[in-house]
Amino acid sequence: MSAFTNPLKQRLKEGEPSIGLWLSLASANVAEALAHTGFDWLCIDMEHAPNDSDDVVAQLRAIAAAHLPTEPIVRVPAREAWLVKRVLDSGARTLMFPNIESAADAAHAVRLTRYPGGDVPDGLRGVAGAVRAAAFGARRDYVQSANTQIATIVQIESARALEDVDAIAATPGVDCLFVGPADLAASLGHLGDSKHSDVQAAIARITAAAAKAGIPAGIFAMDVAAARAYRDAGFKVIALASDVIWLVRAARAALQELGS
């Protein structure tokens, strides 16, 4: 078995670009439909969407049902051991942590995703064998191989995080810095204006820190034009809006075209 069975972790490691989409509707049907469209990853959002543990499991199954190399990401709402453990035991291999503000925060997030031993001797993940991630006990090698499969993405979303961004990027086990433009703008005093020069300068600083550490930078783009601009700016991991944004946008466009 390859040391990397998580295709997104391999892409992050090699600096290959990837395009994904946010799942905010808490719908397994939507997740499965979008898994057939060719995105490299789909992010199940537990922070700003009504996704609970059962919803996460249902969407993990739905994405897997497409039989395509689309990797699910789960954004957890907090660095809580019980919650991270539950998401990992459900079968998620790539986790995103919001509002990381220091290297200590980043290191704690990594520890939450790892069993003790190996490159993270002080890992905090509890051990259970009969969980979905281990095929309910059928995968006897899961505990031994899980640490190498987990990818950890941390979000830089505040002025405080900018002060420690180089150390956050250099934290062992962090695979990607992901910018939260809206929260970053608010923290910098420009609520609702992520295009402000101060925010754009901060975003450039984050991409520079990621490049220095040899890891990719990611960001949320509201539309194709923004995604292209971010790609040209050096971002490798780009979220192309969300399920609910595309649904509402398409519905409004259709009504306008019809003349309603």
ZAKOLBA-625244 format. One record per residue (C-alpha): x, y, z. Coordinates in steps of 0.2 Angstrom, whole numbers, always signed. Last residue first. Layout:
# ZAKOLBA-625244
+-------+-------+-------+
|     x |     y |     z |
+-------+-------+-------+
|     X |     Y |     Z |
...
+-------+-------+-------+
END
This chain:
# ZAKOLBA-625244
+-------+-------+-------+
|     x |     y |     z |
+-------+-------+-------+
|  -200 |  +188 |   -73 |
|  -190 |  +192 |   -90 |
|  -186 |  +174 |   -94 |
|  -167 |  +179 |   -93 |
|  -170 |  +187 |   -77 |
|  -178 |  +172 |   -69 |
|  -165 |  +161 |   -76 |
|  -151 |  +172 |   -69 |
|  -159 |  +172 |   -52 |
|  -160 |  +153 |   -52 |
|  -142 |  +151 |   -57 |
|  -136 |  +162 |   -44 |
|  -147 |  +154 |   -30 |
|  -140 |  +137 |   -35 |
|  -122 |  +142 |   -38 |
|  -121 |  +151 |   -21 |
|  -130 |  +136 |   -12 |
|  -118 |  +124 |   -18 |
|  -103 |  +134 |   -14 |
|   -90 |  +146 |   -22 |
|   -75 |  +139 |   -32 |
|   -64 |  +134 |   -18 |
|   -46 |  +136 |   -24 |
|   -30 |  +127 |   -18 |
|   -15 |  +132 |   -28 |
|   -15 |  +150 |   -25 |
|    +0 |  +159 |   -34 |
|    -7 |  +176 |   -39 |
|   -13 |  +169 |   -56 |
|   -23 |  +156 |   -47 |
|   -31 |  +170 |   -37 |
|   -35 |  +180 |   -52 |
|   -43 |  +165 |   -61 |
|   -53 |  +161 |   -45 |
|   -59 |  +179 |   -44 |
|   -65 |  +178 |   -62 |
|   -73 |  +161 |   -59 |
|   -84 |  +167 |   -45 |
|   -84 |  +169 |   -26 |
|   -67 |  +163 |   -23 |
|   -62 |  +154 |    -7 |
|   -43 |  +153 |    -4 |
|   -29 |  +141 |    -3 |
|   -10 |  +142 |    -1 |
|    +2 |  +128 |    -5 |
|   +16 |  +121 |    +7 |
|   +35 |  +124 |    +5 |
|   +37 |  +134 |   +21 |
|   +43 |  +150 |   +11 |
|   +28 |  +147 |    -2 |
|   +16 |  +147 |   +13 |
|   +23 |  +162 |   +20 |
|   +22 |  +171 |    +3 |
|    +4 |  +166 |    +1 |
|    +0 |  +173 |   +18 |
|    +9 |  +190 |   +14 |
|    -1 |  +192 |    -2 |
|   -17 |  +189 |    +7 |
|   -12 |  +203 |   +20 |
|    -8 |  +215 |    +5 |
|   -25 |  +211 |    -2 |
|   -33 |  +214 |   +14 |
|   -25 |  +231 |   +16 |
|   -28 |  +236 |    -2 |
|   -47 |  +233 |    +0 |
|   -54 |  +219 |   -11 |
|   -61 |  +209 |    +4 |
|   -73 |  +223 |    +8 |
|   -87 |  +217 |   +18 |
|   -80 |  +222 |   +35 |
|   -64 |  +232 |   +32 |
|   -57 |  +234 |   +49 |
|   -42 |  +221 |   +48 |
|   -53 |  +208 |   +57 |
|   -67 |  +210 |   +45 |
|   -56 |  +208 |   +30 |
|   -49 |  +192 |   +37 |
|   -66 |  +186 |   +41 |
|   -72 |  +188 |   +23 |
|   -56 |  +183 |   +15 |
|   -54 |  +166 |   +24 |
|   -37 |  +161 |   +18 |
|   -31 |  +143 |   +18 |
|   -14 |  +138 |   +23 |
|   -10 |  +120 |   +18 |
|    -2 |  +104 |   +24 |
|    +1 |  +108 |   +42 |
|    +9 |   +92 |   +50 |
|   +25 |  +101 |   +56 |
|   +22 |  +120 |   +59 |
|   +31 |  +130 |   +46 |
|   +15 |  +139 |   +40 |
|   +10 |  +143 |   +57 |
|   +27 |  +150 |   +61 |
|   +27 |  +161 |   +45 |
|    +9 |  +167 |   +49 |
|   +12 |  +173 |   +67 |
|    +8 |  +191 |   +65 |
|    -4 |  +187 |   +51 |
|   -14 |  +176 |   +63 |
|   -17 |  +191 |   +75 |
|   -24 |  +201 |   +60 |
|   -37 |  +187 |   +57 |
|   -43 |  +173 |   +45 |
|   -29 |  +161 |   +42 |
|   -37 |  +144 |   +40 |
|   -28 |  +128 |   +43 |
|   -28 |  +113 |   +32 |
|   -23 |   +96 |   +39 |
|   -21 |   +81 |   +28 |
|   -23 |   +63 |   +36 |
|   -17 |   +48 |   +26 |
|    +0 |   +46 |   +35 |
|    -8 |   +46 |   +52 |
|   -20 |   +33 |   +47 |
|    -8 |   +19 |   +42 |
|    -5 |   +10 |   +59 |
|   -23 |   +12 |   +65 |
|   -30 |    +7 |   +48 |
|   -21 |    -9 |   +46 |
|   -34 |   -21 |   +52 |
|   -47 |   -14 |   +39 |
|   -62 |   -25 |   +43 |
|   -65 |   -16 |   +59 |
|   -80 |    -6 |   +55 |
|   -72 |    -2 |   +38 |
|   -58 |    +7 |   +47 |
|   -64 |   +24 |   +44 |
|   -82 |   +18 |   +48 |
|   -77 |   +14 |   +66 |
|   -74 |    -3 |   +74 |
|   -56 |    +0 |   +79 |
|   -56 |   +14 |   +91 |
|   -41 |   +24 |   +96 |
|   -42 |   +42 |  +103 |
|   -33 |   +56 |   +93 |
|   -22 |   +66 |  +104 |
|    -5 |   +64 |   +96 |
|   +10 |   +67 |  +107 |
|   +22 |   +56 |   +97 |
|   +17 |   +66 |   +81 |
|   +30 |   +59 |   +68 |
|   +27 |   +41 |   +73 |
|   +17 |   +39 |   +89 |
|    +1 |   +45 |   +96 |
|   -14 |   +44 |   +84 |
|   -15 |   +60 |   +74 |
|   -29 |   +73 |   +70 |
|   -30 |   +82 |   +87 |
|   -11 |   +84 |   +86 |
|   -12 |   +93 |   +70 |
|   -25 |  +105 |   +77 |
|   -14 |  +108 |   +93 |
|    +1 |  +112 |   +82 |
|    -9 |  +125 |   +72 |
|   -15 |  +133 |   +88 |
|    +2 |  +134 |   +95 |
|    +9 |  +141 |   +79 |
|    -4 |  +155 |   +81 |
|   -20 |  +162 |   +76 |
|   -30 |  +147 |   +68 |
|   -47 |  +154 |   +64 |
|   -55 |  +139 |   +55 |
|   -48 |  +121 |   +55 |
|   -49 |  +111 |   +39 |
|   -49 |   +92 |   +39 |
|   -44 |   +79 |   +26 |
|   -45 |   +61 |   +29 |
|   -64 |   +60 |   +34 |
|   -70 |   +42 |   +37 |
|   -83 |   +44 |   +51 |
|   -69 |   +40 |   +64 |
|   -60 |   +56 |   +58 |
|   -76 |   +66 |   +61 |
|   -79 |   +59 |   +78 |
|   -61 |   +62 |   +83 |
|   -62 |   +80 |   +78 |
|   -78 |   +83 |   +88 |
|   -72 |   +74 |  +104 |
|   -55 |   +83 |  +103 |
|   -62 |  +101 |  +100 |
|   -53 |  +113 |   +89 |
|   -69 |  +121 |   +83 |
|   -81 |  +122 |   +69 |
|   -74 |  +107 |   +59 |
|   -72 |  +110 |   +40 |
|   -73 |   +92 |   +32 |
|   -64 |   +89 |   +16 |
|   -70 |   +76 |    +4 |
|   -58 |   +70 |   -10 |
|   -65 |   +68 |   -27 |
|   -56 |   +54 |   -36 |
|   -72 |   +47 |   -44 |
|   -82 |   +32 |   -38 |
|   -98 |   +43 |   -37 |
|  -103 |   +33 |   -22 |
|   -88 |   +40 |   -12 |
|   -96 |   +57 |   -12 |
|  -112 |   +51 |    -6 |
|  -104 |   +41 |    +8 |
|   -95 |   +56 |   +14 |
|  -111 |   +66 |   +12 |
|  -121 |   +54 |   +23 |
|  -107 |   +53 |   +36 |
|  -106 |   +72 |   +37 |
|  -124 |   +74 |   +39 |
|  -125 |   +61 |   +53 |
|  -111 |   +71 |   +62 |
|  -120 |   +88 |   +60 |
|  -120 |   +99 |   +45 |
|  -131 |  +115 |   +47 |
|  -119 |  +127 |   +38 |
|  -107 |  +140 |   +44 |
|   -94 |  +129 |   +54 |
|   -98 |  +111 |   +49 |
|   -94 |  +114 |   +31 |
|   -92 |   +98 |   +20 |
|   -79 |  +104 |    +8 |
|   -79 |   +95 |    -9 |
|   -62 |   +91 |   -18 |
|   -54 |   +88 |   -35 |
|   -70 |   +94 |   -43 |
|   -76 |   +83 |   -58 |
|   -94 |   +85 |   -60 |
|   -99 |   +68 |   -53 |
|   -95 |   +73 |   -35 |
|  -107 |   +88 |   -37 |
|  -122 |   +76 |   -39 |
|  -117 |   +65 |   -24 |
|  -115 |   +81 |   -13 |
|  -131 |   +88 |   -18 |
|  -140 |   +71 |   -14 |
|  -131 |   +70 |    +3 |
|  -138 |   +87 |    +7 |
|  -132 |   +98 |   +21 |
|  -134 |  +113 |   +10 |
|  -117 |  +121 |   +13 |
|  -105 |  +110 |    +3 |
|   -91 |  +121 |    -2 |
|   -82 |  +118 |   -19 |
|   -65 |  +112 |   -25 |
|   -51 |  +116 |   -37 |
|   -34 |  +108 |   -35 |
|   -17 |  +114 |   -41 |
|    -2 |  +102 |   -39 |
|   +10 |  +108 |   -25 |
|   +18 |   +90 |   -23 |
|   +13 |   +88 |    -5 |
|    -4 |   +96 |    -8 |
|    -8 |   +85 |   -22 |
|    -3 |   +70 |   -12 |
|   -14 |   +75 |    +3 |
|   -28 |   +77 |   -10 |
|   -25 |   +59 |   -16 |
|   -27 |   +52 |    +1 |
|   -19 |   +34 |    +0 |
|    -2 |   +41 |    +3 |
|   +11 |   +29 |   +10 |
|    +6 |   +17 |    -4 |
|    +0 |    +0 |    +0 |
+-------+-------+-------+
END
